[in-house]
Amino acid sequence: MQVEREEFYQPDTIITQLEKKLNSLCTNDLPDYITLVPDGEPTLDVHLGELIVKLKFFGFPVAVITNSSLMDDAMVRSELMKANYISVKVDTVNPSSWKSINKPFKSLNLETILSALQNFSRVFEGKLVTETMLIRGVNDTEAELVGLASCLQSIKPSMAYIAIPTRPPAFEGTFAADEKTVARAYEIFTAHGISAELLTGYEGNAFASSGNFRDDILSITAVHPMRRDAVLELMTKSGANEESLRKLIDSGLIEQIHFKNRDFYIRRFSKDQKS
């Protein structure tokens, strides 16, 4: 663990390797973004700003995925300003929950980080998104979610992603929040005027009717809980029926949740995420 910035690679070394990689790709495989998401925290690299500038010469927008730990560093914020897209981690506004989930370096202060992030969001001209990882019994209570939503209101992200652990966590005894809690988080975020999406492990891209009800609903409910009326409309477009939905529920692929006198459907998490 460290918070001191240092050199890991010379930017030109990375640029040379990236150029070779891009030249090996066919046109259809070219990236939407060049993303800085190393095996570690990208803002620890003292050459971050220089690297972002050089990466832009390839003609693609540059994204940075950060855990937010160094957002109170003025130099880090200045360098991140050069990026086109930034994803920041915001799991909680509760210092105790933050220490439990993120195991931060002892000198870091959550209040200072969140304040710096709020200030940064007001001046950053690119696309800023947040990611929140919901952990059962830690940051998944009503109070935690409402407090976090209030904080995100001041950050004003283009999108607030709500995630659960989709890979074995670093610490034993860490489990994903359940479907009902994730759906509730989505409702709280949207009630606060925040655009939200779910990251629950299933990757799909069919957000309109493709004519395949099964594929469409699995894709959509992995990102947004769907109200029953929306599901029925999708059925009509796809030529499906109630039996199609019932099979997905019975097979454990879709979870039906009742909330505020309405039925919602959400992509069910795999057993290893819930155990």
Backbone as CSV, one residue per row, in Angstrom:
resi,resn,N_x,N_y,N_z,CA_x,CA_y,CA_z,C_x,C_y,C_z
1,MET,0.842,-1.200,0.000,0.000,0.000,0.000,0.866,1.235,0.000
2,GLN,0.462,2.243,-0.776,1.225,3.477,-0.812,0.335,4.625,-1.266
3,VAL,0.746,5.834,-0.947,0.054,7.030,-1.433,1.032,7.981,-2.113
4,GLU,2.331,7.664,-2.046,3.323,8.503,-2.698,3.374,8.164,-4.192
5,ARG,3.356,9.196,-5.020,3.397,8.983,-6.466,4.844,8.696,-6.902
6,GLU,4.973,7.875,-7.945,6.306,7.549,-8.436,6.232,7.168,-9.908
7,GLU,7.385,6.930,-10.507,7.440,6.489,-11.895,7.356,4.968,-11.942
8,PHE,6.509,4.473,-12.836,6.400,3.030,-13.055,6.934,2.661,-14.436
9,TYR,6.526,3.425,-15.451,7.007,3.237,-16.820,7.186,4.609,-17.453
10,GLN,8.140,4.712,-18.336,8.268,5.927,-19.137,7.085,5.997,-20.109
11,PRO,6.440,7.143,-20.243,5.306,7.264,-21.155,5.618,6.779,-22.570
12,ASP,6.818,7.081,-23.076,7.151,6.689,-24.446,7.190,5.174,-24.619
13,THR,7.513,4.454,-23.548,7.498,2.989,-23.614,6.072,2.485,-23.827
14,ILE,5.144,3.073,-23.107,3.732,2.698,-23.238,3.199,3.094,-24.609
15,ILE,3.572,4.286,-25.063,3.105,4.782,-26.366,3.573,3.853,-27.489
16,THR,4.822,3.411,-27.420,5.366,2.521,-28.453,4.602,1.201,-28.488
17,GLN,4.356,0.642,-27.322,3.636,-0.629,-27.266,2.192,-0.476,-27.732
18,LEU,1.564,0.638,-27.372,0.177,0.868,-27.781,0.084,1.049,-29.297
19,GLU,1.050,1.748,-29.863,1.048,1.958,-31.310,1.113,0.628,-32.053
20,LYS,1.937,-0.276,-31.573,2.037,-1.599,-32.185,0.705,-2.338,-32.076
21,LYS,0.075,-2.220,-30.920,-1.190,-2.914,-30.713,-2.274,-2.363,-31.634
22,LEU,-2.383,-1.048,-31.721,-3.404,-0.433,-32.574,-3.187,-0.780,-34.042
23,ASN,-1.931,-0.824,-34.450,-1.618,-1.149,-35.853,-1.970,-2.597,-36.194
24,SER,-2.071,-3.443,-35.166,-2.386,-4.852,-35.410,-3.891,-5.112,-35.483
25,LEU,-4.698,-4.095,-35.162,-6.147,-4.268,-35.123,-6.786,-3.929,-36.454
26,CYS,-7.849,-4.639,-36.777,-8.627,-4.248,-37.954,-9.541,-3.103,-37.567
27,THR,-10.096,-2.414,-38.542,-10.901,-1.220,-38.288,-12.052,-1.496,-37.338
28,ASN,-12.708,-2.637,-37.465,-13.862,-2.957,-36.618,-13.497,-3.189,-35.160
29,ASP,-12.215,-3.433,-34.889,-11.784,-3.721,-33.523,-11.125,-2.522,-32.830
30,LEU,-11.113,-1.379,-33.482,-10.506,-0.201,-32.865,-11.317,0.221,-31.637
31,PRO,-10.647,0.751,-30.610,-11.342,1.049,-29.351,-12.184,2.320,-29.404
32,ASP,-13.175,2.379,-28.510,-13.942,3.606,-28.302,-13.139,4.578,-27.443
33,TYR,-12.428,4.027,-26.473,-11.576,4.816,-25.574,-10.247,4.090,-25.391
34,ILE,-9.211,4.854,-25.112,-7.981,4.287,-24.570,-8.077,4.518,-23.067
35,THR,-8.113,3.423,-22.314,-8.423,3.521,-20.891,-7.230,3.180,-20.016
36,LEU,-6.963,4.053,-19.048,-5.906,3.823,-18.077,-6.524,3.131,-16.861
37,VAL,-6.341,1.806,-16.799,-6.850,1.029,-15.672,-5.813,-0.053,-15.378
38,PRO,-4.705,0.318,-14.762,-3.583,-0.602,-14.563,-3.834,-1.573,-13.416
39,ASP,-2.846,-2.409,-13.158,-2.890,-3.305,-12.014,-2.463,-2.496,-10.796
40,GLY,-3.364,-1.637,-10.358,-3.058,-0.693,-9.289,-3.823,0.594,-9.531
41,GLU,-3.444,1.656,-8.854,-4.144,2.932,-8.959,-3.417,3.862,-9.935
42,PRO,-4.051,4.275,-11.049,-3.364,5.058,-12.075,-2.868,6.426,-11.616
43,THR,-3.528,7.023,-10.622,-3.097,8.357,-10.190,-1.801,8.310,-9.383
44,LEU,-1.302,7.122,-9.042,-0.001,7.010,-8.377,1.147,7.250,-9.350
45,ASP,0.868,7.216,-10.640,1.891,7.410,-11.669,2.188,8.897,-11.837
46,VAL,3.415,9.290,-11.599,3.782,10.708,-11.703,3.708,11.207,-13.137
47,HIS,3.690,10.292,-14.108,3.632,10.690,-15.516,2.209,10.670,-16.073
48,LEU,1.214,10.584,-15.198,-0.166,10.433,-15.645,-0.585,11.526,-16.622
49,GLY,-0.352,12.786,-16.277,-0.769,13.889,-17.139,-0.080,13.855,-18.488
50,GLU,1.231,13.614,-18.483,1.997,13.535,-19.725,1.495,12.381,-20.594
51,LEU,1.207,11.254,-19.958,0.735,10.084,-20.692,-0.618,10.341,-21.348
52,ILE,-1.526,10.978,-20.627,-2.846,11.284,-21.192,-2.713,12.136,-22.446
53,VAL,-1.880,13.146,-22.368,-1.675,14.039,-23.515,-1.133,13.258,-24.709
54,LYS,-0.147,12.410,-24.477,0.458,11.650,-25.580,-0.517,10.619,-26.154
55,LEU,-1.345,10.045,-25.308,-2.325,9.062,-25.781,-3.346,9.705,-26.715
56,LYS,-3.651,10.952,-26.499,-4.650,11.636,-27.329,-4.205,11.778,-28.779
57,PHE,-2.918,11.692,-29.030,-2.420,11.827,-30.404,-2.868,10.665,-31.299
58,PHE,-3.326,9.581,-30.686,-3.820,8.458,-31.479,-5.225,8.720,-32.021
59,GLY,-5.854,9.794,-31.553,-7.164,10.163,-32.079,-8.345,9.548,-31.355
60,PHE,-8.098,8.905,-30.209,-9.177,8.324,-29.417,-9.307,9.090,-28.100
61,PRO,-10.526,9.209,-27.568,-10.668,9.831,-26.247,-10.007,8.956,-25.187
62,VAL,-9.540,9.584,-24.116,-8.809,8.882,-23.063,-9.647,8.831,-21.787
63,ALA,-9.741,7.637,-21.214,-10.488,7.431,-19.978,-9.543,7.006,-18.862
64,VAL,-9.896,7.381,-17.628,-9.131,6.975,-16.454,-10.105,6.408,-15.426
65,ILE,-9.801,5.227,-14.915,-10.617,4.605,-13.869,-9.822,4.649,-12.566
66,THR,-10.325,5.411,-11.589,-9.579,5.648,-10.352,-10.414,5.289,-9.123
67,ASN,-9.712,4.922,-8.039,-10.410,4.631,-6.786,-10.634,5.891,-5.950
68,SER,-10.266,7.045,-6.490,-10.523,8.364,-5.877,-9.597,8.712,-4.714
69,SER,-8.693,7.817,-4.344,-7.917,8.009,-3.120,-7.035,9.254,-3.130
70,LEU,-6.600,9.696,-4.307,-5.704,10.857,-4.366,-6.382,12.101,-4.936
71,MET,-7.707,12.145,-4.889,-8.421,13.292,-5.456,-8.142,14.590,-4.718
72,ASP,-7.667,14.523,-3.488,-7.370,15.767,-2.760,-5.991,16.319,-3.107
73,ASP,-5.272,15.644,-4.013,-3.971,16.117,-4.486,-4.202,17.048,-5.681
74,ALA,-3.811,18.310,-5.545,-4.061,19.306,-6.588,-3.411,18.914,-7.911
75,MET,-2.223,18.318,-7.860,-1.536,17.921,-9.080,-2.293,16.792,-9.783
76,VAL,-2.801,15.840,-9.007,-3.586,14.746,-9.583,-4.825,15.298,-10.278
77,ARG,-5.526,16.213,-9.624,-6.728,16.795,-10.227,-6.389,17.540,-11.515
78,SER,-5.271,18.255,-11.512,-4.849,18.994,-12.699,-4.573,18.048,-13.859
79,GLU,-3.937,16.923,-13.580,-3.614,15.959,-14.626,-4.867,15.250,-15.135
80,LEU,-5.788,14.935,-14.239,-7.023,14.276,-14.639,-7.894,15.180,-15.510
81,MET,-7.730,16.471,-15.374,-8.487,17.422,-16.193,-8.218,17.213,-17.678
82,LYS,-7.097,16.608,-18.016,-6.724,16.395,-19.417,-7.489,15.219,-20.050
83,ALA,-8.092,14.362,-19.219,-8.791,13.184,-19.719,-10.170,13.554,-20.267
84,ASN,-10.735,12.649,-21.058,-12.079,12.854,-21.613,-13.160,12.199,-20.768
85,TYR,-12.790,11.160,-20.048,-13.752,10.363,-19.296,-13.069,9.883,-18.020
86,ILE,-13.733,10.067,-16.887,-13.165,9.618,-15.621,-14.227,8.869,-14.829
87,SER,-13.861,7.683,-14.345,-14.722,6.912,-13.456,-14.100,6.932,-12.068
88,VAL,-14.877,7.393,-11.080,-14.375,7.494,-9.710,-15.163,6.575,-8.792
89,LYS,-14.491,6.012,-7.821,-15.121,5.101,-6.867,-15.690,5.914,-5.710
90,VAL,-16.980,5.737,-5.440,-17.627,6.362,-4.283,-18.545,5.313,-3.671
91,ASP,-18.051,4.586,-2.682,-18.814,3.480,-2.102,-19.703,3.898,-0.945
92,THR,-19.332,4.976,-0.246,-20.056,5.369,0.948,-19.613,6.754,1.398
93,VAL,-20.401,7.373,2.258,-19.994,8.634,2.891,-19.698,8.394,4.373
94,ASN,-19.768,7.146,4.783,-19.539,6.767,6.169,-18.099,6.286,6.341
95,PRO,-17.273,7.000,7.114,-15.856,6.616,7.271,-15.666,5.179,7.752
96,SER,-16.534,4.718,8.653,-16.411,3.354,9.162,-16.654,2.331,8.056
97,SER,-17.703,2.549,7.258,-17.997,1.644,6.146,-16.885,1.700,5.110
98,TRP,-16.371,2.893,4.864,-15.290,3.104,3.890,-14.055,2.301,4.284
99,LYS,-13.701,2.335,5.558,-12.530,1.582,6.017,-12.769,0.082,5.916
100,SER,-14.004,-0.337,6.166,-14.330,-1.750,6.089,-14.255,-2.274,4.662
101,ILE,-14.755,-1.479,3.701,-14.811,-1.916,2.304,-13.481,-1.730,1.595
102,ASN,-12.899,-0.543,1.725,-11.757,-0.166,0.892,-10.394,-0.364,1.527
103,LYS,-10.340,-0.566,2.838,-9.056,-0.746,3.541,-8.057,0.352,3.115
104,PRO,-8.425,1.638,3.297,-7.580,2.732,2.792,-6.276,2.898,3.571
105,PHE,-5.333,3.545,2.913,-4.070,3.902,3.565,-4.392,4.788,4.768
106,LYS,-3.651,4.615,5.861,-3.998,5.250,7.134,-4.048,6.775,7.089
107,SER,-3.314,7.396,6.171,-3.287,8.861,6.128,-4.442,9.457,5.323
108,LEU,-5.216,8.629,4.635,-6.295,9.135,3.805,-7.518,9.498,4.639
109,ASN,-8.252,10.508,4.171,-9.435,10.995,4.893,-10.605,11.065,3.926
110,LEU,-11.676,10.348,4.230,-12.810,10.263,3.315,-13.465,11.620,3.083
111,GLU,-13.676,12.391,4.120,-14.330,13.690,3.970,-13.545,14.600,3.030
112,THR,-12.226,14.592,3.171,-11.363,15.407,2.316,-11.443,14.947,0.865
113,ILE,-11.456,13.637,0.664,-11.536,13.081,-0.695,-12.854,13.462,-1.351
114,LEU,-13.965,13.303,-0.631,-15.282,13.609,-1.200,-15.425,15.091,-1.502
115,SER,-14.888,15.932,-0.632,-14.940,17.377,-0.868,-14.152,17.744,-2.123
116,ALA,-12.974,17.159,-2.283,-12.148,17.419,-3.460,-12.844,16.918,-4.722
117,LEU,-13.503,15.784,-4.617,-14.217,15.223,-5.755,-15.382,16.109,-6.177
118,GLN,-16.092,16.644,-5.202,-17.201,17.549,-5.496,-16.689,18.815,-6.199
119,ASN,-15.574,19.350,-5.722,-14.993,20.539,-6.351,-14.500,20.229,-7.761
120,PHE,-13.876,19.071,-7.929,-13.364,18.670,-9.239,-14.503,18.549,-10.245
121,SER,-15.614,17.978,-9.812,-16.736,17.747,-10.727,-17.306,19.047,-11.278
122,ARG,-17.127,20.126,-10.550,-17.667,21.415,-11.000,-16.861,22.025,-12.136
123,VAL,-15.605,21.608,-12.273,-14.740,22.224,-13.288,-14.321,21.257,-14.395
124,PHE,-14.501,19.963,-14.162,-14.104,18.983,-15.168,-15.047,19.062,-16.367
125,GLU,-14.486,19.180,-17.567,-15.296,19.379,-18.768,-15.604,18.080,-19.512
126,GLY,-14.998,16.978,-19.089,-15.270,15.702,-19.727,-16.447,14.989,-19.085
127,LYS,-16.533,13.690,-19.307,-17.612,12.877,-18.739,-17.129,12.239,-17.445
128,LEU,-17.857,12.488,-16.370,-17.506,11.961,-15.061,-18.590,10.980,-14.611
129,VAL,-18.197,9.757,-14.259,-19.144,8.771,-13.750,-18.645,8.266,-12.401
130,THR,-19.561,7.737,-11.607,-19.189,7.165,-10.316,-19.521,5.678,-10.308
131,GLU,-18.830,4.933,-9.463,-19.138,3.516,-9.279,-19.229,3.222,-7.791
132,THR,-20.300,2.571,-7.406,-20.533,2.204,-6.012,-20.666,0.692,-5.902
133,MET,-19.863,0.086,-5.056,-19.923,-1.358,-4.829,-20.721,-1.616,-3.556
134,LEU,-21.843,-2.331,-3.682,-22.690,-2.595,-2.528,-22.310,-3.927,-1.876
135,ILE,-21.942,-3.849,-0.586,-21.512,-5.018,0.179,-22.538,-5.296,1.270
136,ARG,-22.984,-6.535,1.324,-24.013,-6.915,2.289,-23.569,-6.638,3.724
137,GLY,-24.434,-5.931,4.463,-24.182,-5.674,5.864,-23.198,-4.561,6.145
138,VAL,-22.742,-3.864,5.091,-21.766,-2.784,5.301,-22.314,-1.446,4.815
139,ASN,-22.537,-1.319,3.503,-23.007,-0.031,2.970,-24.343,-0.168,2.247
140,ASP,-25.155,-1.143,2.677,-26.399,-1.411,1.965,-27.659,-1.068,2.759
141,THR,-27.522,-0.319,3.861,-28.701,0.074,4.630,-29.375,1.279,3.979
142,GLU,-30.610,1.522,4.371,-31.356,2.671,3.846,-30.619,3.973,4.127
143,ALA,-30.131,4.122,5.361,-29.430,5.349,5.741,-28.164,5.549,4.919
144,GLU,-27.412,4.473,4.704,-26.190,4.550,3.904,-26.511,4.993,2.482
145,LEU,-27.538,4.399,1.897,-27.876,4.679,0.501,-28.397,6.098,0.323
146,VAL,-29.201,6.569,1.260,-29.716,7.939,1.186,-28.575,8.941,1.339
147,GLY,-27.675,8.687,2.287,-26.533,9.577,2.482,-25.641,9.634,1.258
148,LEU,-25.419,8.481,0.649,-24.596,8.428,-0.555,-25.266,9.159,-1.704
149,ALA,-26.571,8.969,-1.861,-27.300,9.641,-2.935,-27.224,11.160,-2.788
150,SER,-27.292,11.641,-1.561,-27.185,13.083,-1.319,-25.818,13.602,-1.734
151,CYS,-24.782,12.805,-1.469,-23.430,13.183,-1.878,-23.308,13.198,-3.394
152,LEU,-23.845,12.170,-4.043,-23.762,12.087,-5.500,-24.522,13.226,-6.166
153,GLN,-25.556,13.723,-5.514,-26.290,14.879,-6.049,-25.362,16.070,-6.251
154,SER,-24.431,16.244,-5.332,-23.507,17.383,-5.430,-22.380,17.110,-6.418
155,ILE,-22.068,15.838,-6.652,-21.040,15.492,-7.635,-21.598,15.598,-9.055
156,LYS,-22.903,15.270,-9.199,-23.588,15.332,-10.486,-22.895,14.492,-11.563
157,PRO,-22.729,13.198,-11.336,-22.089,12.356,-12.364,-22.991,12.183,-13.581
158,SER,-22.391,11.973,-14.736,-23.186,11.667,-15.928,-23.943,10.361,-15.722
159,MET,-23.326,9.439,-14.996,-23.962,8.174,-14.663,-23.388,7.682,-13.341
160,ALA,-24.266,7.152,-12.489,-23.834,6.536,-11.237,-24.048,5.030,-11.372
161,TYR,-22.971,4.270,-11.448,-23.065,2.830,-11.595,-23.149,2.163,-10.226
162,ILE,-24.100,1.257,-10.088,-24.291,0.501,-8.852,-23.815,-0.920,-9.122
163,ALA,-22.784,-1.339,-8.403,-22.153,-2.625,-8.679,-22.218,-3.549,-7.471
164,ILE,-21.933,-4.814,-7.719,-21.735,-5.818,-6.678,-20.449,-6.569,-7.026
165,PRO,-19.856,-7.273,-6.066,-18.675,-8.070,-6.397,-19.025,-9.139,-7.434
166,THR,-18.289,-9.170,-8.521,-18.523,-10.183,-9.559,-17.359,-11.151,-9.674
167,ARG,-16.320,-10.906,-8.900,-15.174,-11.816,-8.837,-14.879,-12.105,-7.367
168,PRO,-14.162,-13.171,-7.068,-13.838,-13.449,-5.661,-13.144,-12.250,-5.021
169,PRO,-13.657,-11.739,-3.910,-13.077,-10.548,-3.276,-11.753,-10.860,-2.594
170,ALA,-11.028,-9.795,-2.261,-9.710,-9.964,-1.639,-9.822,-10.477,-0.204
171,PHE,-10.963,-10.237,0.430,-11.128,-10.628,1.822,-12.303,-11.585,1.970
172,GLU,-12.116,-12.655,2.721,-13.181,-13.622,2.945,-14.301,-12.980,3.756
173,GLY,-15.506,-13.508,3.604,-16.636,-12.972,4.345,-17.226,-11.723,3.723
174,THR,-16.847,-11.430,2.484,-17.382,-10.280,1.766,-18.409,-10.776,0.756
175,PHE,-19.665,-10.316,0.894,-20.727,-10.813,0.035,-21.506,-9.661,-0.594
176,ALA,-22.052,-9.935,-1.758,-22.834,-8.929,-2.475,-24.151,-8.661,-1.770
177,ALA,-24.605,-7.404,-1.845,-25.951,-7.069,-1.402,-26.941,-7.837,-2.274
178,ASP,-28.128,-8.106,-1.751,-29.083,-8.901,-2.512,-29.825,-8.062,-3.556
179,GLU,-30.617,-8.746,-4.390,-31.307,-8.082,-5.497,-32.231,-6.971,-5.021
180,LYS,-32.948,-7.219,-3.948,-33.890,-6.216,-3.445,-33.161,-4.939,-3.028
181,THR,-32.010,-5.101,-2.382,-31.230,-3.942,-1.948,-30.676,-3.168,-3.134
182,VAL,-30.191,-3.883,-4.137,-29.667,-3.225,-5.334,-30.772,-2.449,-6.043
183,ALA,-31.950,-3.061,-6.128,-33.083,-2.371,-6.745,-33.475,-1.141,-5.938
184,ARG,-33.406,-1.259,-4.611,-33.730,-0.116,-3.743,-32.699,1.001,-3.930
185,ALA,-31.437,0.647,-4.054,-30.404,1.654,-4.297,-30.690,2.413,-5.589
186,TYR,-31.076,1.664,-6.611,-31.420,2.291,-7.892,-32.577,3.274,-7.715
187,GLU,-33.598,2.876,-6.969,-34.750,3.748,-6.745,-34.352,5.011,-5.980
188,ILE,-33.521,4.850,-4.957,-33.080,6.006,-4.153,-32.255,6.962,-5.001
189,PHE,-31.329,6.430,-5.787,-30.500,7.280,-6.640,-31.358,8.075,-7.619
190,THR,-32.271,7.383,-8.303,-33.088,8.064,-9.307,-34.039,9.056,-8.660
191,ALA,-34.502,8.753,-7.440,-35.372,9.697,-6.722,-34.623,10.975,-6.374
192,HIS,-33.311,10.894,-6.281,-32.481,12.081,-6.017,-32.042,12.770,-7.320
193,GLY,-32.622,12.355,-8.438,-32.296,12.995,-9.709,-30.995,12.526,-10.323
194,ILE,-30.520,11.356,-9.910,-29.243,10.829,-10.399,-29.503,9.759,-11.452
195,SER,-28.854,9.870,-12.588,-28.937,8.821,-13.605,-28.133,7.622,-13.119
196,ALA,-28.772,6.461,-13.050,-28.115,5.281,-12.483,-28.242,4.081,-13.401
197,GLU,-27.235,3.215,-13.349,-27.269,1.936,-14.042,-26.650,0.877,-13.134
198,LEU,-27.012,-0.366,-13.380,-26.491,-1.470,-12.586,-25.355,-2.175,-13.306
199,LEU,-24.364,-2.612,-12.521,-23.286,-3.465,-13.018,-23.333,-4.730,-12.161
200,THR,-24.054,-5.728,-12.637,-24.270,-6.915,-11.814,-23.711,-8.190,-12.426
201,GLY,-22.837,-8.046,-13.399,-22.128,-9.207,-13.901,-22.559,-9.693,-15.262
202,TYR,-23.808,-9.438,-15.656,-24.262,-9.885,-16.969,-24.052,-8.768,-17.970
203,GLU,-23.348,-9.049,-19.041,-23.050,-8.020,-20.026,-23.943,-8.204,-21.242
204,GLY,-24.783,-7.219,-21.504,-25.681,-7.286,-22.646,-25.765,-5.921,-23.303
205,ASN,-26.300,-5.875,-24.524,-26.353,-4.588,-25.217,-27.667,-4.367,-25.943
206,ALA,-28.668,-5.190,-25.666,-29.946,-5.017,-26.367,-30.904,-4.247,-25.487
207,PHE,-30.980,-2.930,-25.691,-31.840,-2.098,-24.856,-33.142,-1.733,-25.546
208,ALA,-33.323,-2.169,-26.748,-34.607,-2.071,-27.429,-34.974,-3.489,-27.815
209,SER,-36.185,-3.669,-28.335,-36.604,-5.015,-28.691,-35.866,-5.501,-29.932
210,SER,-35.208,-6.636,-29.779,-34.530,-7.266,-30.916,-35.398,-8.371,-31.508
211,GLY,-36.548,-8.583,-30.859,-37.410,-9.682,-31.262,-37.185,-10.933,-30.447
212,ASN,-36.128,-10.904,-29.609,-35.805,-12.038,-28.751,-36.054,-11.615,-27.304
213,PHE,-37.219,-11.955,-26.769,-37.614,-11.492,-25.436,-36.616,-11.924,-24.365
214,ARG,-36.177,-13.180,-24.411,-35.267,-13.686,-23.383,-33.976,-12.883,-23.325
215,ASP,-33.332,-12.708,-24.480,-32.066,-11.978,-24.511,-32.261,-10.517,-24.097
216,ASP,-33.361,-9.921,-24.564,-33.601,-8.510,-24.270,-33.818,-8.260,-22.783
217,ILE,-34.671,-9.061,-22.154,-34.969,-8.797,-20.746,-33.767,-9.112,-19.855
218,LEU,-32.981,-10.131,-20.207,-31.781,-10.418,-19.429,-30.780,-9.282,-19.539
219,SER,-30.681,-8.703,-20.708,-29.752,-7.591,-20.924,-30.211,-6.343,-20.172
220,ILE,-31.488,-6.006,-20.321,-32.004,-4.772,-19.723,-32.004,-4.844,-18.201
221,THR,-32.472,-5.967,-17.632,-32.583,-6.057,-16.178,-31.240,-6.187,-15.483
222,ALA,-30.180,-6.439,-16.222,-28.841,-6.407,-15.641,-28.385,-4.978,-15.406
223,VAL,-29.049,-4.039,-16.059,-28.665,-2.629,-15.968,-29.736,-1.794,-15.265
224,HIS,-30.989,-2.055,-15.562,-32.104,-1.317,-14.968,-33.161,-2.283,-14.446
225,PRO,-33.638,-2.122,-13.207,-34.829,-2.863,-12.813,-35.982,-2.442,-13.730
226,MET,-36.771,-3.402,-14.190,-37.878,-3.090,-15.100,-39.221,-3.242,-14.379
227,ARG,-40.075,-2.230,-14.539,-41.421,-2.335,-14.004,-42.225,-3.321,-14.846
228,ARG,-43.258,-3.897,-14.253,-44.035,-4.908,-14.945,-44.648,-4.376,-16.243
229,ASP,-45.119,-3.132,-16.226,-45.738,-2.589,-17.439,-44.727,-2.505,-18.584
230,ALA,-43.464,-2.216,-18.241,-42.425,-2.162,-19.270,-42.122,-3.561,-19.803
231,VAL,-42.146,-4.547,-18.905,-41.910,-5.925,-19.326,-43.022,-6.404,-20.253
232,LEU,-44.257,-6.062,-19.908,-45.386,-6.460,-20.750,-45.298,-5.825,-22.137
233,GLU,-44.831,-4.581,-22.171,-44.660,-3.908,-23.461,-43.575,-4.601,-24.293
234,LEU,-42.492,-5.000,-23.618,-41.419,-5.718,-24.310,-41.925,-7.063,-24.837
235,MET,-42.767,-7.718,-24.039,-43.362,-8.978,-24.485,-44.142,-8.793,-25.779
236,THR,-44.942,-7.746,-25.801,-45.769,-7.479,-26.978,-44.909,-7.259,-28.212
237,LYS,-43.848,-6.472,-28.055,-42.964,-6.197,-29.178,-42.273,-7.461,-29.674
238,SER,-42.011,-8.390,-28.742,-41.246,-9.585,-29.080,-42.128,-10.771,-29.448
239,GLY,-43.439,-10.620,-29.253,-44.327,-11.745,-29.516,-44.219,-12.822,-28.457
240,ALA,-43.773,-12.431,-27.229,-43.624,-13.387,-26.139,-44.891,-13.389,-25.283
241,ASN,-44.901,-14.237,-24.231,-46.058,-14.308,-23.341,-45.602,-14.487,-21.898
242,GLU,-46.561,-14.562,-20.985,-46.252,-14.676,-19.564,-45.433,-15.930,-19.255
243,GLU,-45.648,-16.970,-20.024,-44.918,-18.209,-19.794,-43.415,-18.011,-20.003
244,SER,-43.066,-17.158,-20.956,-41.646,-16.866,-21.212,-41.009,-16.227,-19.986
245,LEU,-41.735,-15.292,-19.366,-41.234,-14.629,-18.162,-41.168,-15.602,-17.000
246,ARG,-42.200,-16.422,-16.845,-42.239,-17.374,-15.737,-41.067,-18.352,-15.806
247,LYS,-40.693,-18.782,-16.982,-39.570,-19.701,-17.136,-38.264,-19.059,-16.672
248,LEU,-38.098,-17.775,-16.951,-36.879,-17.077,-16.536,-36.828,-16.943,-15.018
249,ILE,-37.985,-16.713,-14.405,-38.044,-16.610,-12.944,-37.790,-17.968,-12.311
250,ASP,-38.452,-18.994,-12.829,-38.300,-20.345,-12.271,-36.877,-20.884,-12.429
251,SER,-36.202,-20.472,-13.492,-34.836,-20.949,-13.721,-33.790,-20.153,-12.942
252,GLY,-34.240,-19.132,-12.207,-33.319,-18.354,-11.379,-32.557,-17.277,-12.120
253,LEU,-32.992,-16.931,-13.320,-32.305,-15.888,-14.089,-32.868,-14.500,-13.813
254,ILE,-34.143,-14.433,-13.449,-34.812,-13.167,-13.156,-35.420,-13.232,-11.766
255,GLU,-35.322,-12.140,-11.012,-35.927,-12.028,-9.690,-37.097,-11.047,-9.763
256,GLN,-38.245,-11.444,-9.227,-39.403,-10.551,-9.155,-39.431,-9.910,-7.774
257,ILE,-39.501,-8.569,-7.741,-39.462,-7.818,-6.485,-40.679,-6.914,-6.411
258,HIS,-41.362,-6.910,-5.262,-42.517,-6.026,-5.061,-42.062,-4.810,-4.264
259,PHE,-42.291,-3.633,-4.793,-41.824,-2.401,-4.155,-42.808,-1.280,-4.436
260,LYS,-43.325,-0.665,-3.355,-44.262,0.451,-3.464,-45.435,0.111,-4.385
261,ASN,-46.041,-1.016,-4.103,-47.242,-1.465,-4.816,-47.014,-1.755,-6.297
262,ARG,-45.782,-1.972,-6.663,-45.474,-2.321,-8.048,-44.563,-3.538,-8.086
263,ASP,-44.664,-4.303,-9.164,-43.759,-5.415,-9.380,-42.615,-4.967,-10.282
264,PHE,-41.386,-5.297,-9.859,-40.184,-5.010,-10.633,-39.471,-6.330,-10.926
265,TYR,-38.682,-6.308,-11.990,-37.895,-7.480,-12.359,-36.443,-7.053,-12.502
266,ILE,-35.542,-7.875,-11.939,-34.119,-7.561,-11.962,-33.355,-8.837,-12.292
267,ARG,-32.234,-8.701,-12.961,-31.384,-9.850,-13.294,-30.889,-10.461,-11.997
268,ARG,-31.111,-11.734,-11.800,-30.710,-12.378,-10.563,-29.210,-12.632,-10.551
269,PHE,-28.589,-12.421,-9.413,-27.158,-12.641,-9.280,-26.880,-14.134,-9.200
270,SER,-25.689,-14.522,-9.605,-25.311,-15.930,-9.513,-25.108,-16.320,-8.059
271,LYS,-25.170,-17.613,-7.772,-25.095,-18.075,-6.389,-23.787,-17.722,-5.728
272,ASP,-22.695,-17.725,-6.480,-21.400,-17.447,-5.858,-21.283,-15.997,-5.434
273,GLN,-22.131,-15.114,-5.994,-22.117,-13.716,-5.576,-22.924,-13.520,-4.305
274,LYS,-23.832,-14.469,-3.999,-24.755,-14.286,-2.881,-24.398,-15.136,-1.661
275,SER,-23.561,-16.142,-1.833,-23.310,-17.083,-0.748,-22.420,-16.502,0.334
